[in-house]
Structures are given as C-alpha cells and as structure tokens.
C-alpha cells in the first residue's frame, strides 16, 4: 500500500492506494469519530461492494442511501434523499458520511456532508479510475444545474481517500477509458515524463495490469495532491486541472447529462484546447497529433458532437467558473507538460477552433 498526504494544515488527509483495501477496516474506521455512519452509494456499486463495507462497520450505527446511477441524477433533488435519511435517522453533526462510488457519488456525498448541519465528516472510497485519480482528491463537491455543470457546490475536504485498485476489475471498459482521460491530463499540464510513460504503457493500462494501474493512480494522485496543497480553492495553479473542462462541460450540458461520460467529454475538450494552443503558436502539429493519438489509443472520442455548433458552444462556455466579467477564460498548453493559468482567449481563434476542429 502507498500512502500520500494532501498537505492542508489541520485539514490534511491521507490517500491510501493499493490492493484489497476495502477489507482493511482500520483504514477507514480510524477516521470515524462517532457511532453514526451513513454510507452513500448507487444501484450499480451497492451489489458489488456495500456488504464488504458494512461488515467492517458492525460496531457503528449505520444507515445506507442507494441512489440511481448516472450523471443525470447529480442534482439537488437527489442530494435531498441523503438529507432525508440523515434527518429521519436523527443523525447529529458528529456523524460520518462514506461516499462509496464514482465521481457522481463522491461529489454528491461530499456536498451533502458539507451542507448537513453546516458540515459533517466524510470519507471517499472511489470505485472508478476517474474518481480515484481526480474527483475524490481535493475537496471539490457539488451538483449540476440544467444550465451548467458543477455550478452548485462547495470546497469541502474528506477525512481520507481509499483507492483500492482491485475494484477496477469490475469497471467496464468504457469507464476505464474515461478515467484515463484525467490521467493523461496530469501529464499534459505538469508532468511530461509521465505523458511519455503513458504513451509507452497504454496497452498495459487497458489490459488492467495491476502494476501499471497502481503506478498511474499514484502518479496522478501525487500531482493532484501537490496542486491542491498549493492552491486549495482554485485561485491560482489549481485551475490548470481544468484543462479541456470548459469545452468538456459544454459538451456534457449541450448533449444532455449522461450522453457522454465526464472523461469522454474532457478528452474531446483537451483536444480542442490543444488545437487552440496550436493556433496560438504554442504547440506544433506533432504535439497535437501526439495528444490526439494518445486519446485515441485510450479508446476515447476526440471530436465534438456535430449537434453542438459554435454558437451553442459559446453560449454554454459562457457559464464557467473561470470566466470573469463575461470573458471566456481557458487553460491552454504552451508545450506538453506545461499549462497556462486561465487566460482571456482571442475570440477569433476560439471560433476558428469551434468551427473547424473535428468538423466535416
């Protein structure tokens, strides 16, 4: 087992990475300070792993909330189901919430924990690659709104993150590929050596080689932990983690939540950001082809959907947390391994990307 620390002073917490961790009850029980525990999961994960968690919580008073599975259920309406259970069970502010699932469950569970009685403890047990390498680390929680993704939420740090690589055995191929999009992102924004490693080891990752997956998870979490420790609330370098996300969120919203997995939309968005970076004169053709080529090897889409035209893209991209005074601001790449902070984009170049990249 590897242990990384997200350094945030008195809110620091460990990330445990390894195999067979779900059965090691002491990993999470040491972070539970009172008897009341609620486990939040979904209909896909509950039959696979809920019993394992519950067997390790026999000395606690445990309730469960099982939500439907999918991005389309990441809403205030479904977060209310968690509040209903907490209130009906008379849970106090000393209770602990365990989020057992992918990024949607982690975001919703963390948001519920941040809000219930103005904050209760919560633990992240991510069950998808994307959640293990990205969304479970850093304390971003929240839900979607019909007009914009992740526009309602809070920064709220967990007590720990438990990333058990064994749960990836039950992850379908599409979800595995979606998680790789966020892994590739770390190489692009700050770790060129890791990007090259991914180019050379993508076949092993897709074949679910345990050693390769463990290394990719650890390297990704290391990069994320360093960034979050430096900039917890995204006033600076943490914004680079949003490479491709402004494009990607527009795709998710415009196509309808759940049509594209988050990682699929991000992969397309990063390719669009790479194209725009080339138009700025920062990346060359070979750089862009390397980026697109790696995403294709990950079995990820690289072109935007035809039904979202440039005008609709601009409308959707206007609803983004990085924007200032109505100006669309994006993360771009000056080279592979180096990302910019959010910058005001030349609208003419942006429209060229939106009108031509991946369009017939």
Beta strands, then each sheet from edge to edge (+ up, - down):
strand 1: 2-6
strand 2: 13-18
strand 3: 36-42
strand 4: 61-67
strand 5: 96-101
strand 6: 121-126
strand 7: 140-145
strand 8: 148-155
strand 9: 160-164
strand 10: 329-330
strand 11: 333-335
strand 12: 338-339
strand 13: 343-344
sheet 1: 1+ 2- 9-
sheet 2: 4+ 3+ 5+ 6+
sheet 3: 7+ 8-
sheet 4: 10+ 13-
sheet 5: 11+ 12-
end
